[in-house]
């Protein structure tokens, strides 16, 4: 089937398609011989992040709405039972088979060469896709050794792991209903995020306890998923997650969106109000340290002429995917260097260092005494 | 002289003037029978904040550039001696006499009825303006009882005081040279900001000590003013000032510009790096408390259905100026109520409460469990 026919099934006329290509709202891309189109800006019903291939459309993975008050949020949203899963701190991927090739697509509809290289470590792709053509496995790659996220679940001690949490089908809006989804996860022994089970509003004390235990364990939070198709899914995060977010992003405060920080301070205050009820000086100190210590360290580093860096190690199965990952990081405008590359048992261990020049330059300007009007 | 003639002296053609009025880049205003034009958006050489009257133009008070590293900043900027003054935390006014009336103009070129009412408490306006027609006295009203600023110098224990720090002339760009300025301040016994004296780059240890003492005393910082006309003036603030800024603004974090917070955290880190050299846990706790405690208090307040409020007391000499101030606050879109009005000795004491509905509404939405995509 031609590309026009594919997109015409989504009500997109050829003229709109052509215009979208001209405006780069859809961009032709290629990975290892597989050609596809990335939607970079909404076209008709296709949202940013959708992937168009000759075999059909992989729709975007929708953003999940956030609630800042668990009890009131669940009361507002659900009158039917819902499922609760752990929210895992990693990066979101859609795993699909196109032209016989299993690819891992990022939210922005890029193929992530690292995740694509590693996905077969976690999923028996042959049986899954042979028996379920057109399936889309949505999940999180999470762990300390990944290219995008500094934070990770406390129980992933090294490397990355894959945690499936959703299933979609090519050309179809929405997820596969949750019971069917769980059946398929179990049938193929796919690793998934922790599933806490089915609850209803009256289970609030149990839910609060789950959140409390996740917070104590250093986990990010929960995602609540409806059983009724008219109800929406929402996420809710722990206090610890807010504090860790602040700490890992604060070294780059000068180049980051300021809202990143204030939103998490407000979330923290909301969490304390609902779950801890009073503010103790320990939490204030933690928050202050999470914000100030990393900025101070960055200032000291820049004062010594050192660029702020983030190091990460990636393990690859196939050597050729290392270069693909390097090319991908270049395209994503990440400034980095490869520090080393070694074969350790079955994996290529590649050490990268990301160079945060923007923060360096801003702080260097402050340090050299430049004046600015604010 | 007509208004066109006045502005034509600044190279503004009648057609540009008319266009600017049509676009509301200049707005006709009136205070107690005195008519003037407020420049709301740059027209030719007239910056936002300039005031055009039939007696001439009161130019805007220029923004002062900030340095985040005192030593390097001064080295970069000054090769000639400079004067150092205390930076007083208040609000900026230009005091002028128009049509025989002494008015206090805000930075936005509004007449502040409160400051206008009170200015004669601090300046012998008759002798100053009789002997110096066309003089513009620039200074800060500062103190705990003012309509705009929660922070104030520690040594102003109640009410407000006026601190002159600059002199300009109607129709003239730039300030009156600093020695002449100081001569006039002294001649008319005008209250001014603290003047630390004349220094040069080699006096760095003394300057650092001034900053240290100001920080310990709870003062905001310093303004450094050139003696050479080609050199610019800059400001530099203390660590304590950053922390206090965070604390007094954090209750309204939900409605504030997020940059307000991150800029001050970066300034704090820069100050610590230059002046304290190491980060101790006390500073981190202070910063954490300054940010989190007020947000938490706001959340608790809103959870009880209470609007976040800021109370302030103003003392007026003339009763009619109370209504003018009320009208001014309405125009500035401040939501407030008058709580009480009493004559105490020679002054009318008026208590106001500002109602911070925007923060209330945002936090209320979070608290009632609304979901949002971020």
Interface residues (C-beta under 8 A of the other chain):
Chain A: X63 X64 X65 X66 X67 X68 X69 X71 X72 X73 X74 X75 X76 X77 X232 X234 X253 X254 X256 X257 X258 X259 X261 X262 X263 X265 X266 X268 X269 X270 X272 X273 X279 X281 X283 X284 X285 X286 X287 X288 X289 X290 X291 X292 X293 X295 X296 X298 X299 X300 X303 X363 X366 X367 X368 X369 X370 X371 X372 X373 X374
Chain B: X63 X64 X65 X66 X67 X68 X69 X71 X72 X73 X74 X75 X76 X77 X232 X234 X253 X254 X256 X257 X258 X259 X261 X262 X263 X265 X266 X268 X269 X270 X272 X273 X279 X281 X283 X284 X285 X286 X287 X288 X289 X290 X291 X292 X293 X295 X296 X298 X299 X300 X303 X363 X366 X367 X368 X369 X370 X371 X372 X373 X374
